[in-house]
């Protein structure tokens, strides 16, 4: 019989061994748990990536699988600006894909845009004219849905024909240079402007400085020049279809599609389906719109929405509106 007292405390060596064993066991369990979670998150990531890629490859397969004559549909939606879905890069890429497909009978450019930067709109306008001259047998029709104002109409005017709904908003052929002044507010709150510049016009139209008549006059010339470019482009695109005796056409006003028809700003009333079916004679519409990936859209929403708003507020760049 063991004479050792059952209540006798364990030896220090035995206690250390048990502690070490417990630590090792806990470490192994934690490693296994981390490995399982790692595998789970890797699987989740690849599954998410697969879901993102399916629409992209689906659109590509849809375009390449069409073996019969069809009408290419391209959407231009939202504010026209670099880095946006309605940018020259996305639109021209879509147009190139459509024009290069020998099964494309015609192109419908469906527009829903309030305008944007004159540079991006000008890029689109010029590229449409270039592709039209290169592919004279493929007509391009602009179809206005809710609105094609300013830069949106600038792009539409490059197309062979323009159609709109009777209630669409069309026109706004003008240019705007947003300016703000905060000098009185600064006085009220006790803020002093201490901006340092080299060059008397470096702080051009600074909203925190008193109004400078010479700079205002210079800015007006800039806006007038952009406006003249816009007018020239519309006249070139629409030609004799415009109602020449109506001075309001280029005043920046906006009209319904029904009113725009009377002014020669559009050629008829109808939807994309109507144009494909009744004007082109082929209602087989295939989407050729190149869009930003979901990753880009998500990053854009998180990273650029706030900064874009601030930039537009204090921008010194004319905008077609």
N, C-alpha and C positions, 0 to 999 in steps of 0.2 A: 504494500500500500504506500502511495506517494505521501510522504510526510509534509510536503510543501503546503503552506497555508493558502487556501483558495482566495483569501482576501489580500494576499500579498501583492503589492503593486508590480506592474510589468517592468522589466529591465529597460533602461534607456535605449539600448540597442534595438530591442524588439519594438518599442514605440516609434523609433525613427524609421524602421523598416516598413511598418504599417503606414506611416505618414507618406513615405516615398511611394509605396504601392498605390495609395489612394491618389496621389498627385499624378502618377503615370497613367492610371486608369482614367482619370478625369481628362488628361491631355489627349489620350487616344480617342475618347468619346467626342471631345471637341473637334479633333481633326476629322473624324468620320462625319460629324455634323456639318463642318465647314465644307467638306468635299461634296456632300450631298447637296447643300445649298448652292455650291459653285456649279455643279452639273445642272441643277434646276434653272439657275439664272442664264447659263449658257444656252440651254435648250429654249428658254423663253426668248432670248435675244435672237436666235436664229429663226424661231417661229415668227417673231415680229418682223424680221428682215424679209422673210418669205412672203408674208402678207403684204408688205410694202412693194415688193417686186412684181407680184402677180398682176396688178393693174397695168404696170408699165409694159411687161411682156405681152399681156393680153391685148393692149392697143397695137403693139407692133405686129402681133400675129394676125390681128383683125385686118390691118392694112395690107400685109403681104399675102394674106389668104384670099383677098377679093380678086377673083379672076375675071370679073365682068366690068364693063364700063360703069363708073359711078361718079358721084359729085363729092368733092372734098369739102368738108365743113371745118372752118377754123374760127374759134372764138377769140374775141378781143374784149375782155371784160375788166372793168375797174380803172383806177387812176393810171394814166400812161406815164411811166417813170422807169428809170434804170433800176434793175434789180427786182422789179415787180413782175407779177404774171403778165401784165400788159406792157411789156417792154419790147424794144425793137429786136433784141436777141431772140426771144421766144417766138415772136411773130414771124420773123424772117426764116427761122429754122423750120417752122410749120409750113410756110409757103414753099420753101425749097423742096421739102419732102413731097408736097402735093404736085408741084410742077414736074418733078422728076419721075413720077409714076405715070407710065404710059396708059394706064387704065382710067386716069382721071379725065373726065369729059369737061368739067367746069369747076370753078371754086366759088364757094359762098363764104364770105367773111362776115360773120355775125357779130355786130358791135353793140356793146352796152357800156359806154364810157362817158364820164363827164368832162374829160379832157386831161391835161397834164403838161409836161414840158414840151416846148416847141422843138427841141433837138430830137427827142425820141420820136415824136410824131413826124418830123421831117425825114428821119431815117426810114421810117416805115413807108411814107409817101414815095420817096425816091426809089426804094427797093421794089415796090409794087409796079411803078412805071418801068423800071428796068426789066423785070420779069415779064411784064406784058409785051414789051417789044421783042423779047427773046422767044416768047411762046405766044405768038399772035392767034393761034388756033384755040387757045384755052381762055375763055372769058372769065373774068372775076366779078362777082356781084357782091355789093355791100348790102347787108340786111340789118336795119336798126331795130333794136327791141325797145327797151325803155328810153334810152337816151343816147344820142351821139352828138355831144356838144363840144365846141371848141376843138381841141386836139383830136377828139373822137371823130368829128366831122372832117377835119383836115385829112385823116387817113382815108375815110370813106370816099372823099372826092377824087382819089386816085383810081378808084375802081371804074369798070366799064359802065355799070349801072348801079343805082342806089334805090333800095326799097325800104319802107318803114311801115309801122302800124299807124293807123289814123290818129292814135293818141300819143305816139312817140314824141319826145322832145328833140328837136333838130335845130342846128345852127350855132348860135353864140360865136359868130366869127369875129373874134377880137382878141386882145391881149391885155393882161393885167399885171401890175407890179405892186404887190401888197406892201404898204408902208404903215408904220405905227410910230407914234411919238409919246414919250413917257416923261418929258421934262417937267410938266406941272405936277405929276404924281411924285417925282423925285423931290421937288421942293416941299411938298406936303409932309413927306416922311423924313426929310433931312438927309437925302442921299446926294452926294456930289460926284459928278463925272470927272475922272482924272485920267482919261484915256490919253496915251502918248502915241503920236504917229510921226512918220517921216514921209513927207509928201502931203500937200494940202488937202487932197481928196482921198487919202487912204481910208479915213473913217467915213466913206461915202454913205450918205443917208443914215447915219448912226441914229437909232431911235432915242438915244440918251443925250443927244446934242440938239441945240436949237435948229429950226428949219433953215436950210441954206437954199435960197432961191435959184442960184446957179446950178446946184446939184439936182434940184427938182426939175429944172428945164432940161438938163442933160438926160435924166431918167426918162422924161417924156419922149425925147428923141429915140431912146432905145426901144421903148414900147411901140412907138409909131413904126419903127423899122421892122419889128417882128410882125406887127399887124399887116404891113404892106406885103411881107413875105407870104403870110397866110392868104391874103386876098389874091395874090398872083397865083398861088397854088390852086385855089378853088376855081378861079377863072380858067386856068389851064385844064383842069380836070373836067369841069362842067361845060365849058365852052358856051355855045349859043343857047343851051338849054336854060340858062339863067335868065330871069326877068330883068333885063338891063335897066329899065327905068325905075326900079325900086331901090332907092338909096339906103333903105333900112336893112337890106340884106347883109351888109358888112358893118353894121353899127354895133354888133354884139348882142342883138336881140335873139330870142329863141322862139321857135314856132312848133306847133303840133305837126305831125306827119301830114295831115290833111292840108294845113296851111302851106307847109313846105312844098307840097306837090304843085300848088298854084304859083309858087315863086321859082320853080325850076330847081330847087335844091335836092329833090328826089324825083325818080322816074315813075314810081308807082307805089301802091299800098299792098303790103303782103308780108308773110312770114318766110322763114327759110324753106319750110316745106312747100309753100306756095311757089316760090321762085324755082325750086328744083323741079317741081311737078309741071307747072304751067309755062315757065319761061325757058327752062333748059330741056324739059321733056324727059327727065330721068329723076325719079324720086328715091333712088338708092343713095342715101347720104352716109358718108363714112367720116368719122371724126379724125382730123389730122392735127388737132391742137396739141402743141408741146407745152406741158405744164411743169412747174417746179415740183421736185419730189416732196414727199411728206416731211422728210428731214429738213429741207430748205424752208418749207412753209412754217414748220414749228419754230425753227430758229429765227425766222423773220418776225413771227409774232412776239417772241420773247425778247429778241435783241434789238429790233429796229423800230418798233411801233412808236415808242416814246421819243427816241432820238429823231425820227423822221418828222414827228409833229413839231418838235422844237425847231428843227432846221427849216421847216416850211414857214413857221411863224416869223422867223428873223431872216428869211432868205432874201437875197438881193438879185434873184433871177426871175425874169419875166415868165409868167405861166399862161398858157392858153386856157382861158376860162370863159 
